[in-house]
Amino acid sequence: MNRIVVLAEKPSVGRDLARVLNCSKKGNGYLEGDKYIVTWALGHLVTLADPEVYDQKYKEWKIETLPMLPSQLKLVVIKQSGKQFNIVKKLMNQKDVGQIVIATDAGREGELVARWIIEKANVNKPIKRLWISSVTDKAIKDGFINLKNGKEYDNLYASAAARAEADWLVGINATRALTCKYNAQLSCGRVQTPTLVMIAKREEEIKNFKPRTFYGITAAANNIKLVWQERQTKDIRTFDKDLCDKVLMNINNEKTAEVIDVSKVHKKRSAPQLYDLTELQRDANKIYEFSAKETSSIMQRLYENHKVLTYPRTDSRYIPTDIVDTLKDRIKACGYGPYAATASKVLTKPIRPNKSFVDNSKVSDHHAIIPTEQPVSLSNLSDGERKIFDLVVKRFLAALYPPFEYQQTTIKAEIGRELFIARGRTVINPGWKEVYENNFEDEDAKEELSEQILPDINKKDFLKISDIIQTKGETRPPAPFDEGSLLSAMENPVKYMAGENKDLIKTIGETGGLGTVATRADIIEKLFNSFLIEKKGKHIFITSKGRQLLELVPDDLKSPALTAQWEQKL
């Protein structure tokens, strides 16, 4: 009873674990050594039974047989992977095996994969949990030294099973009801349907949008662009054309602008936060037009095969204090080639962790995505892998750099009795922007008043006006969703919960919105594959089939509130 079965999620991870644990003897579907037997699932080996397992009458899709509400949902072995399940079951039930180590992915879905197998195999032996954020040899060794008690993850398993069972009950009953009633193949669910609603609502917003014309005034003086500002509201544009015409008429003959104030403010901006999966998916979509699913797949390879990045399915953008001591090794591992100069600059000084990226309270299951201590040869990475690796490494190095520092100068001048302003910036220390070669679009790029290079100007100076013109533009509708903006809406769907209970709105905000970091890409992919949404260029639109579904589906399934209610109860 002294041998231990280690259950990995995939054969590739199983082989890595076996190598570290000195399990070199090959068996059929496993590797063994003196102490450990390493075996693996192939993703899920066990799943929830189809309706006809409960009663043959459910084999035919008929409205009279609904709702299907089994008193207890059953588990069945997936036919295609039945052979591997029997191997795992036999190993776990061997008399010389006294303990099981769950080494599936350290997350909700990984826990479910393992526990369903153990339950279906009818195994009742002590369970330990390998909980690691990277699959390097060092991480595996450290993980086995610090194995967790399996009971600590009972609640994680319970919540995963509850979601899976609830999704089965809602998805299968609602899909069959719609399909039978309307004689059309229609699929719905508690996450995919509210996501579809958000896309439809965005299209409706765009369709109903009525542009408004706004006006402004600019003056050119001493190579400076001065912008009119309404004194009371501080707005630099107005929808009142008569007001703008009146201001222009009053100042049109003015020849000078008097500088009434020059303020200089020293500002600091910290580096952007480390990546969680959703933020990485957003950036990869914005910069490279990768789909969310594509980014997830690339990240999985960089984590599992190349072992150069940490666990991908995380919703944290921080690292815990116990990772700080490993930062130097991680910098050295990625600090070569295009990253050599910036990495060596970080290593010349002591690393000072701060709350902007180190915070134990902001890390639950897994910390932010960062490089591991394992070096990589960039030539071994595909083009897509190289691009995702580059995003993560630069974000990681930037977090270790000092803040970006600059002096912001604001000039206020009077032309006649009207106020005009201009704003400029002088860089004091590029800080983390060096990592991006000063080519990083931050929030200032979105400000209405753009910054310019300002000459040396003092209060009471008079500037010679060369031109005064009226400007005009139109308000724009919101852009159609692309995958990046849709991920943001799924993460924070509060805007689409008008009229819902405040507690539910608060809950959905606290629990991370619709779906999880691990499932959002699959939900979007499922909507595409079900022909409920389509892509035109990079933008996402609802199809006629999607509109048909929303006309027929019950209101409860259209709102993120259902997910919020479930989260409250979990």
C-alpha positions as CSV (number, residue, x, y, z in Angstrom):
1,M,0.0,0.0,0.0
2,N,3.0,2.4,-0.4
3,R,2.7,3.2,-4.1
4,I,1.2,6.4,-5.4
5,V,-0.8,6.9,-8.6
6,V,-0.3,10.4,-10.2
7,L,-3.1,11.5,-12.5
8,A,-2.2,14.1,-15.2
9,E,-4.6,15.7,-17.6
10,K,-2.7,14.9,-20.8
11,P,-0.1,12.4,-21.9
12,S,2.5,15.2,-22.6
13,V,2.2,16.5,-19.0
14,G,2.2,12.9,-17.7
15,R,5.6,12.3,-19.5
16,D,7.1,15.5,-17.9
17,L,5.9,14.4,-14.4
18,A,7.2,10.8,-15.0
19,R,10.6,12.1,-16.0
20,V,10.9,14.2,-12.8
21,L,9.6,11.4,-10.7
22,N,12.0,8.8,-12.2
23,C,9.2,6.7,-13.7
24,S,10.9,5.3,-16.8
25,K,9.2,1.9,-17.2
26,K,6.6,2.1,-19.9
27,G,3.2,0.6,-19.5
28,N,0.1,0.7,-21.7
29,G,-1.2,4.2,-20.9
30,Y,1.1,4.9,-18.0
31,L,4.8,5.2,-16.8
32,E,6.0,3.7,-13.5
33,G,8.9,3.8,-11.2
34,D,9.5,2.2,-7.7
35,K,7.3,4.7,-5.9
36,Y,5.1,6.4,-8.4
37,I,2.8,5.3,-11.3
38,V,2.1,8.2,-13.6
39,T,-1.0,8.0,-15.8
40,W,-3.2,10.5,-17.6
41,A,-6.6,11.5,-18.8
42,L,-7.1,12.7,-22.4
43,G,-9.0,15.8,-21.3
44,H,-12.3,14.5,-19.9
45,L,-12.6,10.7,-19.7
46,V,-15.9,10.9,-17.9
47,T,-18.9,13.2,-18.5
48,L,-22.6,13.7,-17.6
49,A,-24.8,11.1,-19.2
50,D,-27.1,11.9,-22.2
51,P,-30.9,12.0,-21.5
52,E,-31.6,8.6,-23.0
53,V,-29.4,6.9,-20.3
54,Y,-32.2,7.9,-17.8
55,D,-35.1,6.8,-20.0
56,Q,-35.3,5.5,-23.6
57,K,-38.3,7.9,-24.1
58,Y,-35.7,10.8,-24.1
59,K,-34.0,9.4,-27.2
60,E,-36.6,11.2,-29.4
61,W,-36.8,14.9,-29.0
62,K,-40.4,15.5,-28.0
63,I,-41.9,18.5,-26.2
64,E,-44.1,16.1,-24.1
65,T,-41.1,14.6,-22.4
66,L,-39.8,17.9,-21.0
67,P,-38.6,19.0,-18.6
68,M,-36.0,16.3,-18.0
69,L,-35.1,16.6,-14.3
70,P,-33.3,13.4,-13.1
71,S,-33.1,13.2,-9.3
72,Q,-29.4,12.7,-9.6
73,L,-27.3,13.2,-12.7
74,K,-25.2,10.2,-13.7
75,L,-21.6,10.0,-14.9
76,V,-20.6,7.9,-17.9
77,V,-17.3,7.0,-19.5
78,I,-16.8,8.8,-22.9
79,K,-16.7,6.0,-25.5
80,Q,-13.7,7.2,-27.4
81,S,-11.5,7.3,-24.3
82,G,-13.0,4.2,-22.6
83,K,-9.7,2.2,-23.0
84,Q,-7.7,4.9,-21.1
85,F,-10.4,5.2,-18.4
86,N,-10.1,1.4,-17.7
87,I,-6.3,1.7,-17.5
88,V,-6.6,4.5,-15.0
89,K,-9.3,2.7,-13.0
90,K,-7.3,-0.5,-12.8
91,L,-4.2,1.4,-11.6
92,M,-6.0,3.4,-9.0
93,N,-7.7,0.3,-7.6
94,Q,-4.4,-1.8,-7.3
95,K,-3.9,-3.2,-3.9
96,D,-0.3,-1.8,-3.6
97,V,-1.6,1.8,-4.3
98,G,-2.3,3.7,-1.1
99,Q,-2.6,7.2,-2.4
100,I,-3.8,9.3,-5.4
101,V,-2.1,12.5,-6.5
102,I,-4.3,14.7,-8.6
103,A,-2.0,16.4,-11.1
104,T,-4.5,17.7,-13.6
105,D,-4.6,21.4,-14.5
106,A,-4.6,23.5,-11.3
107,G,-8.0,25.0,-11.8
108,R,-11.8,24.4,-11.6
109,E,-12.0,22.4,-14.8
110,G,-8.9,20.3,-14.0
111,E,-10.4,19.5,-10.6
112,L,-13.6,18.3,-12.3
113,V,-11.7,16.1,-14.8
114,A,-9.9,14.2,-12.0
115,R,-12.7,14.0,-9.5
116,W,-15.2,12.6,-12.0
117,I,-12.7,9.9,-13.0
118,I,-12.0,9.0,-9.3
119,E,-15.8,8.9,-8.6
120,K,-16.6,6.8,-11.6
121,A,-13.7,4.4,-10.9
122,N,-15.2,4.0,-7.4
123,V,-11.9,4.8,-5.7
124,N,-11.8,5.7,-2.0
125,K,-8.2,6.4,-1.2
126,P,-6.4,9.4,0.3
127,I,-6.0,12.2,-2.2
128,K,-3.2,14.8,-2.5
129,R,-3.2,17.7,-4.9
130,L,-0.3,19.0,-7.0
131,W,-1.0,22.7,-7.4
132,I,1.6,24.4,-9.5
133,S,1.6,27.4,-11.8
134,S,4.2,26.2,-14.3
135,V,5.4,22.7,-15.5
136,T,9.2,23.2,-15.4
137,D,11.2,20.5,-13.7
138,K,11.8,22.8,-10.7
139,A,8.1,23.7,-10.3
140,I,7.2,20.0,-10.4
141,K,9.8,19.0,-7.8
142,D,8.8,21.9,-5.5
143,G,5.1,21.0,-6.0
144,F,5.7,17.4,-4.9
145,I,7.6,18.5,-1.9
146,N,4.6,20.7,-1.0
147,L,1.6,18.5,-2.0
148,K,-1.7,19.8,-0.7
149,N,-4.4,17.8,1.1
150,G,-7.1,17.0,-1.5
151,K,-9.9,18.0,1.0
152,E,-8.8,21.6,0.6
153,Y,-10.2,21.5,-2.9
154,D,-13.5,19.8,-2.1
155,N,-15.3,23.1,-2.5
156,L,-13.7,23.8,-5.8
157,Y,-14.9,20.4,-7.1
158,A,-18.4,21.0,-5.7
159,S,-18.7,24.4,-7.4
160,A,-17.4,22.9,-10.7
161,A,-19.8,20.0,-10.5
162,A,-22.7,22.3,-9.6
163,R,-22.0,24.5,-12.6
164,A,-21.7,21.5,-15.0
165,E,-24.9,19.9,-13.7
166,A,-26.9,23.2,-13.8
167,D,-25.6,23.9,-17.3
168,W,-26.7,20.4,-18.4
169,L,-30.2,21.0,-16.9
170,V,-30.6,24.5,-18.5
171,G,-28.9,23.8,-21.7
172,I,-30.4,20.5,-22.6
173,N,-34.0,21.4,-21.6
174,A,-34.0,24.8,-23.2
175,T,-32.3,23.6,-26.4
176,R,-34.8,20.7,-26.8
177,A,-37.8,22.9,-25.9
178,L,-36.9,25.6,-28.5
179,T,-36.0,23.0,-31.2
180,C,-39.2,21.0,-30.7
181,K,-41.5,23.9,-30.4
182,Y,-40.2,25.9,-33.4
183,N,-38.8,23.0,-35.6
184,A,-35.4,24.6,-35.9
185,Q,-32.1,23.6,-34.4
186,L,-31.6,26.2,-31.7
187,S,-29.0,26.0,-29.0
188,C,-28.9,28.2,-25.9
189,G,-27.3,28.4,-22.4
190,R,-26.9,30.6,-19.4
191,V,-23.6,32.2,-20.7
192,Q,-23.9,32.0,-24.5
193,T,-27.4,33.5,-24.7
194,P,-26.7,36.7,-22.6
195,T,-23.5,37.1,-24.6
196,L,-25.6,37.0,-27.8
197,V,-28.0,39.5,-26.2
198,M,-25.1,41.9,-25.7
199,I,-24.1,41.7,-29.3
200,A,-27.7,42.3,-30.4
201,K,-28.0,45.3,-28.1
202,R,-24.8,46.8,-29.4
203,E,-26.1,46.5,-32.9
204,E,-29.4,48.1,-31.8
205,E,-27.4,51.0,-30.2
206,I,-25.5,51.6,-33.4
207,K,-28.7,51.4,-35.6
208,N,-30.6,53.9,-33.3
209,F,-27.7,56.2,-32.9
210,K,-28.3,59.8,-34.0
211,P,-25.1,61.8,-34.5
212,R,-24.9,65.3,-33.1
213,T,-22.7,68.0,-34.5
214,F,-20.3,69.7,-32.1
215,Y,-18.3,72.8,-32.5
216,G,-15.0,74.3,-31.2
217,I,-12.5,77.0,-31.9
218,T,-8.8,76.8,-32.4
219,A,-6.2,79.6,-32.7
220,A,-2.7,79.4,-34.1
221,A,-0.3,81.6,-32.2
222,N,3.6,81.4,-32.1
223,N,3.4,77.8,-33.5
224,I,1.1,76.8,-30.7
225,K,-2.4,75.4,-31.2
226,L,-4.7,77.1,-28.6
227,V,-8.1,75.5,-28.0
228,W,-11.1,77.5,-26.8
229,Q,-12.5,76.3,-23.4
230,E,-15.9,77.3,-22.0
231,R,-15.1,78.8,-18.6
232,Q,-18.0,77.3,-16.6
233,T,-18.2,73.8,-18.0
234,K,-14.5,73.4,-18.9
235,D,-15.7,71.8,-22.2
236,I,-13.6,72.4,-25.3
237,R,-16.5,71.7,-27.6
238,T,-20.2,72.7,-27.6
239,F,-23.3,71.5,-29.3
240,D,-24.6,75.1,-29.4
241,K,-23.6,76.5,-32.8
242,D,-25.0,80.0,-32.0
243,L,-22.8,80.2,-28.9
244,C,-19.7,79.1,-30.9
245,D,-20.5,81.6,-33.7
246,K,-20.9,84.4,-31.1
247,V,-17.6,83.6,-29.5
248,L,-15.9,83.5,-32.9
249,M,-17.4,86.9,-33.9
250,N,-16.3,88.5,-30.7
251,I,-12.6,87.4,-31.1
252,N,-12.2,87.3,-34.9
253,N,-10.4,90.7,-35.0
254,E,-8.0,90.0,-32.1
255,K,-4.3,90.1,-33.0
256,T,-2.8,88.7,-29.7
257,A,-3.4,86.2,-27.0
258,E,-2.3,87.1,-23.5
259,V,-0.9,84.2,-21.4
260,I,-2.6,84.4,-18.0
261,D,-1.2,81.2,-16.5
262,V,1.5,78.6,-17.0
263,S,1.2,75.5,-14.7
264,K,3.8,72.8,-14.7
265,V,2.9,69.5,-12.9
266,H,5.3,66.6,-12.3
267,K,3.6,63.4,-13.1
268,K,4.4,59.7,-12.7
269,R,2.7,56.7,-14.4
270,S,3.3,53.1,-13.3
271,A,3.7,50.4,-15.9
272,P,0.5,48.6,-17.1
273,Q,-0.5,45.7,-14.9
274,L,0.7,42.2,-15.5
275,Y,-1.4,40.0,-17.8
276,D,-4.3,37.8,-16.8
277,L,-5.7,35.6,-19.6
278,T,-8.6,38.0,-20.6
279,E,-6.3,41.1,-20.9
280,L,-3.8,39.1,-22.9
281,Q,-6.6,37.9,-25.2
282,R,-7.8,41.5,-25.6
283,D,-4.3,42.8,-26.5
284,A,-3.5,39.9,-28.9
285,N,-6.8,40.6,-30.7
286,K,-6.2,44.3,-30.9
287,I,-2.5,44.1,-32.0
288,Y,-2.4,40.8,-34.0
289,E,-6.2,40.1,-34.6
290,F,-5.8,36.7,-32.9
291,S,-9.1,35.2,-31.8
292,A,-9.6,34.5,-28.1
293,K,-9.5,30.8,-28.8
294,E,-6.2,31.2,-30.8
295,T,-4.5,33.1,-27.9
296,S,-5.7,30.4,-25.4
297,S,-4.2,27.6,-27.6
298,I,-0.9,29.4,-28.1
299,M,-0.7,30.2,-24.3
300,Q,-1.3,26.5,-23.5
301,R,1.6,25.5,-25.8
302,L,3.9,28.1,-24.2
303,Y,3.0,26.8,-20.8
304,E,2.7,23.0,-21.4
305,N,5.1,22.3,-24.3
306,H,7.8,25.0,-24.2
307,K,7.4,25.6,-20.4
308,V,8.4,29.3,-20.7
309,L,5.2,30.9,-19.4
310,T,3.2,30.2,-16.3
311,Y,-0.4,28.8,-16.0
312,P,-2.6,30.6,-18.6
313,R,-6.1,30.4,-17.2
314,T,-5.7,33.0,-14.4
315,D,-7.9,36.0,-13.5
316,S,-5.2,37.7,-11.4
317,R,-2.9,40.5,-12.5
318,Y,-0.6,40.2,-9.5
319,I,2.0,37.9,-8.1
320,P,2.3,36.8,-4.4
321,T,5.2,37.6,-2.2
322,D,6.6,34.1,-2.4
323,I,7.3,34.6,-6.1
324,V,9.5,37.7,-5.5
325,D,12.6,35.6,-4.8
326,T,12.3,33.9,-8.1
327,L,12.1,37.1,-10.2
328,K,15.9,37.3,-10.9
329,D,15.9,33.8,-12.3
330,R,12.9,34.6,-14.5
331,I,14.5,37.8,-15.8
332,K,17.7,35.8,-16.6
333,A,15.7,33.1,-18.4
334,C,14.0,35.6,-20.8
335,G,16.7,38.2,-20.9
336,Y,18.3,37.4,-24.2
337,G,18.0,38.5,-27.8
338,P,15.6,41.5,-28.1
339,Y,15.1,41.6,-24.3
340,A,18.8,41.5,-23.3
341,A,19.3,45.3,-22.8
342,T,16.1,45.9,-20.9
343,A,16.6,42.7,-18.7
344,S,20.2,43.5,-17.9
345,K,19.1,47.1,-16.8
346,V,16.6,45.6,-14.3
347,L,19.3,43.2,-12.9
348,T,21.8,46.0,-12.2
349,K,19.7,47.2,-9.3
350,P,17.9,45.4,-6.4
351,I,14.3,44.5,-7.4
352,R,11.9,46.5,-5.3
353,P,8.5,44.8,-5.3
354,N,5.5,47.2,-4.8
355,K,1.8,46.9,-4.5
356,S,1.3,47.7,-8.2
357,F,2.2,44.0,-9.0
358,V,2.8,42.2,-5.7
359,D,-0.3,41.6,-3.6
360,N,-1.2,38.4,-1.9
361,S,-4.8,39.5,-1.4
362,K,-5.3,39.9,-5.2
363,V,-4.1,36.3,-6.0
364,S,-6.5,33.4,-5.5
365,D,-5.8,30.1,-7.5
366,H,-3.1,31.4,-9.7
367,H,-0.9,34.5,-10.1
368,A,-0.6,36.7,-13.2
369,I,1.0,35.2,-16.4
370,I,4.8,35.7,-16.3
371,P,7.9,34.0,-17.7
372,T,9.1,30.8,-15.9
373,E,12.8,30.2,-14.9
374,Q,13.3,28.1,-18.0
375,P,15.2,29.6,-20.9
376,V,13.7,29.3,-24.4
377,S,15.2,29.4,-27.9
378,L,13.1,31.9,-29.8
379,S,13.9,29.9,-33.0
380,N,11.8,27.0,-31.6
381,L,8.7,29.1,-31.3
382,S,6.2,29.6,-34.1
383,D,5.3,33.1,-35.3
384,G,2.1,33.1,-33.1
385,E,4.0,31.8,-30.1
386,R,6.7,34.3,-30.6
387,K,4.2,37.2,-30.6
388,I,2.4,36.1,-27.4
389,F,5.7,35.4,-25.7
390,D,6.8,38.9,-26.6
391,L,3.6,40.5,-25.1
392,V,4.1,38.7,-21.8
393,V,7.8,39.2,-21.5
394,K,7.6,43.0,-22.2
395,R,4.7,43.4,-19.8
396,F,6.7,41.5,-17.1
397,L,9.9,43.5,-17.6
398,A,7.9,46.8,-17.7
399,A,6.4,46.0,-14.3
400,L,10.0,45.9,-12.9
401,Y,11.0,49.2,-14.3
402,P,10.6,52.6,-12.6
403,P,7.5,54.7,-13.4
404,F,7.3,56.9,-16.5
405,E,7.9,60.5,-15.4
406,Y,7.1,63.6,-17.2
407,Q,6.3,67.3,-16.7
408,Q,2.9,68.3,-18.0
409,T,2.6,72.0,-18.9
410,T,-0.7,73.7,-19.3
411,I,-0.9,77.2,-20.8
412,K,-4.0,79.3,-20.3
413,A,-4.4,82.4,-22.5
414,E,-7.1,85.0,-23.2
415,I,-8.1,86.1,-26.6
416,G,-10.5,89.0,-25.9
417,R,-12.5,87.8,-23.0
418,E,-12.4,84.1,-24.1
419,L,-10.3,81.4,-22.5
420,F,-8.0,79.2,-24.6
421,I,-5.7,76.4,-23.4
422,A,-2.8,74.3,-24.7
423,R,-1.1,71.3,-23.2
424,G,2.4,69.9,-23.6
425,R,4.6,67.2,-22.1
426,T,8.3,67.0,-21.4
427,V,9.7,63.5,-20.6
428,I,11.9,63.4,-17.4
429,N,12.4,59.7,-17.3
430,P,11.0,57.2,-19.8
431,G,11.0,54.5,-17.2
432,W,9.0,51.4,-18.2
433,K,8.3,52.9,-21.7
434,E,11.9,52.0,-22.6
435,V,10.8,48.4,-22.7
436,Y,8.3,49.3,-25.4
437,E,10.9,51.6,-27.1
438,N,8.5,54.5,-26.1
439,N,5.9,53.0,-28.5
440,F,3.1,52.3,-26.0
441,E,-0.4,53.7,-26.4
442,D,-1.7,54.7,-23.0
443,E,-4.8,56.4,-21.8
444,D,-3.5,59.9,-22.7
445,A,-3.9,59.0,-26.4
446,K,-7.6,59.0,-25.8
447,E,-7.8,62.5,-24.3
448,E,-9.7,65.2,-26.2
449,L,-7.0,67.8,-25.7
450,S,-3.9,66.5,-27.5
451,E,-0.4,67.3,-26.2
452,Q,2.1,69.2,-28.3
453,I,5.7,70.4,-28.1
454,L,5.5,73.8,-26.4
455,P,8.2,76.5,-26.6
456,D,9.4,78.3,-23.4
457,I,6.4,80.6,-22.5
458,N,5.8,82.7,-19.4
459,K,2.8,84.3,-17.7
460,K,2.0,87.7,-19.2
461,D,3.6,86.9,-22.5
462,F,1.7,88.0,-25.6
463,L,1.4,85.6,-28.5
464,K,0.8,86.8,-32.0
465,I,-2.3,85.2,-33.6
466,S,-1.9,84.0,-37.2
467,D,-5.3,82.3,-37.6
468,I,-8.6,81.6,-35.8
469,I,-10.9,78.9,-37.1
470,Q,-14.2,77.2,-36.1
471,T,-13.9,73.4,-36.0
472,K,-16.7,70.9,-36.1
473,G,-17.2,67.2,-35.8
474,E,-19.9,64.6,-35.2
475,T,-20.4,62.3,-32.2
476,R,-19.8,58.7,-33.2
477,P,-21.8,55.6,-32.4
478,P,-20.2,52.8,-30.3
479,A,-18.1,50.5,-32.5
480,P,-19.4,47.0,-33.2
481,F,-17.9,44.4,-31.0
482,D,-14.7,42.7,-31.9
483,E,-13.4,39.8,-29.9
484,G,-11.4,42.0,-27.6
485,S,-14.2,44.4,-26.7
486,L,-16.7,41.4,-26.4
487,L,-14.3,39.8,-23.9
488,S,-14.4,43.1,-21.9
489,A,-18.2,43.1,-22.0
490,M,-18.4,39.5,-20.8
491,E,-16.0,40.3,-18.0
492,N,-18.1,43.3,-16.9
493,P,-21.7,42.9,-18.2
494,V,-23.2,45.4,-15.7
495,K,-24.2,47.8,-18.5
496,Y,-26.5,45.1,-19.9
497,M,-28.3,44.5,-16.6
498,A,-30.4,47.6,-16.4
499,G,-33.4,47.1,-14.1
500,E,-31.8,44.1,-12.3
501,N,-31.5,43.8,-8.5
502,K,-28.5,45.8,-7.2
503,D,-27.2,42.8,-5.2
504,L,-27.1,40.7,-8.4
505,I,-25.2,43.5,-10.2
506,K,-22.7,43.7,-7.4
507,T,-22.3,39.9,-7.4
508,I,-21.6,39.7,-11.1
509,G,-19.0,42.4,-10.8
510,E,-17.3,40.6,-7.9
511,T,-17.3,37.1,-9.5
512,G,-15.8,38.1,-12.8
513,G,-18.9,38.5,-15.1
514,L,-20.1,36.0,-17.7
515,G,-18.1,32.8,-18.0
516,T,-14.6,32.5,-16.6
517,V,-11.1,33.2,-18.0
518,A,-11.0,29.5,-19.0
519,T,-14.4,29.4,-20.8
520,R,-15.0,32.7,-22.5
521,A,-13.0,31.9,-25.6
522,D,-14.9,28.6,-26.0
523,I,-18.3,30.4,-25.6
524,I,-17.4,32.9,-28.4
525,E,-16.2,30.0,-30.6
526,K,-19.5,28.1,-29.9
527,L,-21.5,31.0,-31.0
528,F,-19.6,31.2,-34.3
529,N,-19.9,27.4,-34.8
530,S,-23.6,27.5,-34.1
531,F,-24.0,30.2,-36.8
532,L,-25.5,32.5,-34.2
533,I,-22.9,35.2,-34.8
534,E,-20.6,35.9,-37.8
535,K,-17.5,38.0,-38.4
536,K,-17.3,40.8,-41.0
537,G,-13.7,42.0,-41.1
538,K,-12.7,42.0,-37.5
539,H,-16.2,43.0,-36.2
540,I,-18.8,40.5,-34.8
541,F,-22.5,40.6,-35.8
542,I,-25.5,38.6,-34.9
543,T,-27.0,36.4,-37.7
544,S,-30.6,35.9,-38.6
545,K,-30.5,32.6,-36.8
546,G,-29.2,34.4,-33.7
547,R,-32.0,37.0,-33.9
548,Q,-34.5,34.1,-34.2
549,L,-33.1,32.5,-31.1
550,L,-33.4,35.7,-29.0
551,E,-37.0,36.2,-30.1
552,L,-37.9,32.7,-28.8
553,V,-35.7,32.2,-25.8
554,P,-37.1,32.8,-22.2
555,D,-36.2,36.2,-20.6
556,D,-34.4,34.5,-17.7
557,L,-31.8,33.0,-20.1
558,K,-31.2,36.4,-21.7
559,S,-29.8,38.2,-18.7
560,P,-26.5,37.8,-16.9
561,A,-28.6,37.9,-13.7
562,L,-29.1,34.1,-13.9
563,T,-25.3,33.6,-13.6
564,A,-25.2,36.2,-10.7
565,Q,-28.0,34.2,-8.9
566,W,-26.0,31.0,-9.2
567,E,-22.8,32.6,-8.1
568,Q,-24.6,34.0,-5.0
569,K,-25.8,30.5,-4.1
570,L,-22.4,28.9,-4.8
